[in-house]
Amino acid sequence: MRDAFEYDVAIVGGGPAGSSTALHLVRREGIRPARVVVLDKARFPRDKPCAGAVSQLGLDVLSAVGVAVTVPSAVMKGVRVLLGDVAGETVEPMGVVVRRTEFDAELLETARRDGVHVRDGEGLRAIRRADGRRAGFTLETSLGQEVRARFVAAADGAGSTTRKLLGVREPDRKGHLYVLDTERRGTDVGIDRGLVDFDLSILADGLEGYYWDFPTMLDGRLQVSRGIYHANLTRPDAPSGESVKDVLARALARRGIDIAKVRLRPFSTRPFVPRSTGWVKGVVLVGEAYGIDQTTGEGIAQAIEMGRVAAAHLAGALASGNPRFEAYEREVRTSTTGRHLLQSAWMARRVYAPLGQPARRFLVRSERARAAAIRWYRGERLSTATQLRLGLGLAASLFA
Ligand SMILES: Cc1cc2nc3c(=O)[nH]c(=O)nc-3n(C[C@H](O)[C@H](O)[C@H](O)COP(=O)(O)OP(=O)(O)OC[C@H]3O[C@@H](n4cnc5c(N)ncnc54)[C@H](O)[C@@H]3O)c2cc1C
């Protein structure tokens, strides 16, 4: 019966979530590579607009299955948090900044070399459930081909076609981003030292997010990835669309960059929130198709770890035949990434609220707070003692 399907698992999307799912199915769960197919509508290497900051957590998950990142990267040696004229700096490693075109192509190529059937340039167009009691799907591709698989991993990102075709509802409003790359300028004092800048000053313009300057290796040279993230929470007075661009224009102007002279496109991100759905019968949602960090708008490392968890549950379903993935959803929520994502959804509504001003000031002024934030960013669990000290520090800052 198993061979009524060409594939055990069809993975829709060959970004970090899809590649990680494939690599973990093969390298950790022992699924035969030829029983796994990755469909991606783009031909790789493909362009992926992104700042490319990968937290150490994602690198560690890849390294545990023998995948090393060899593409050019800039090490994130620490952070500067900016608020008006004040800057708080902490030097402590966080991960690397990659170019997504290269990083994603390397991961997908590793899966291909492992024997996974990678069909890039062939997107999902329609999906039908197999008849009868057994789980299974027929996927119709953009090349007019049919792919039959027992289970599906939807790893097709913020615009997930799989979600739309299966009618999975959106749990929350999407975030807005703009990204661009430029040469280094005199104002980029942290970039040469490998520091990433998070500028919270844009909250004064009514935005719920930050402006960033990250070091990035582009064309063999250290350059700067810049951009803006607006979490687009439910505040009715918060700006959206064009006005996010206006705020970006002002942030760039402060750095001597004329927005009219750079090429820009808006992008959106799907947040991971407590109401997020991780599965429907026979299908797991992985990476941004499920949801990403609402405070930072980041999701590469999270996608990589979700791929690890998804692979374990897909392998379990292949063994048991059970198409229900409640346990997957539970494990994602209790994994390092899931806890991080849920904390982040909670935090976004507080840190970016007008009442979050003391927390933002605390982050800029307190070395301890930034060091804890970096450890949290790397996926480390903060001890109760650290949380207590942070709580006391924050309380003290209310009266400062
Ligand atoms: C401007 C911007 C800056 C960002 N900066 C950062 C950052 O610095 N750090 C960070 O961690 N995160 C960042 N993010 C978020 C990050 O890009 C995503 O969280 C990450 O790409 C999620 O990985 P994924 O594999 O789930 O999805 P994706 O990387 O989006 O991959 C999805 C894949 O699915 C394919 N696909 C789509 N539709 C179909 C279809 N119908 N059939 C087949 N394939 C399909 C796409 O071609 C794509 O290759 C940023 C996002 C944006 C927009």
The ligand as an ORCA input file, in Angstrom:
! r2SCAN-3c Opt
* xyz 0 1
  C      12.891     41.797      4.381
  C      13.030     40.614      5.290
  C      14.118     40.525      6.159
  C      14.248     39.410      6.991
  N      15.366     39.303      7.786
  C      15.545     38.195      8.553
  C      16.743     38.001      9.303
  O      17.665     38.815      9.295
  N      16.855     36.872     10.048
  C      15.874     35.930     10.080
  O      16.025     34.917     10.793
  N      14.740     36.075      9.367
  C      14.562     37.164      8.586
  N      13.432     37.294      7.827
  C      12.445     36.219      7.860
  C      12.961     35.038      7.041
  O      13.222     35.455      5.735
  C      11.937     33.906      7.033
  O      11.501     33.681      8.327
  C      12.545     32.612      6.481
  O      12.858     32.765      5.123
  C      11.560     31.460      6.656
  O      12.070     30.320      6.010
  P      11.068     29.314      5.288
  O      11.903     28.219      4.764
  O       9.940     29.028      6.183
  O      10.432     30.169      4.087
  P      11.147     30.772      2.782
  O      12.564     31.017      3.033
  O      10.293     31.917      2.385
  O      11.034     29.618      1.720
  C       9.800     29.269      1.161
  C      10.061     28.653     -0.194
  O       8.804     28.203     -0.700
  C       8.782     28.423     -2.082
  N       7.384     28.467     -2.507
  C       6.478     29.433     -2.333
  N       5.306     29.095     -2.917
  C       5.494     27.865     -3.448
  C       4.678     26.983     -4.202
  N       3.417     27.299     -4.527
  N       5.181     25.799     -4.588
  C       6.467     25.459     -4.290
  N       7.294     26.277     -3.617
  C       6.808     27.457     -3.204
  C       9.515     29.744     -2.263
  O      10.025     29.868     -3.588
  C      10.612     29.622     -1.224
  O      11.809     29.122     -1.762
  C      13.271     38.394      6.985
  C      12.176     38.493      6.115
  C      12.071     39.577      5.259
  C      10.899     39.636      4.332
*
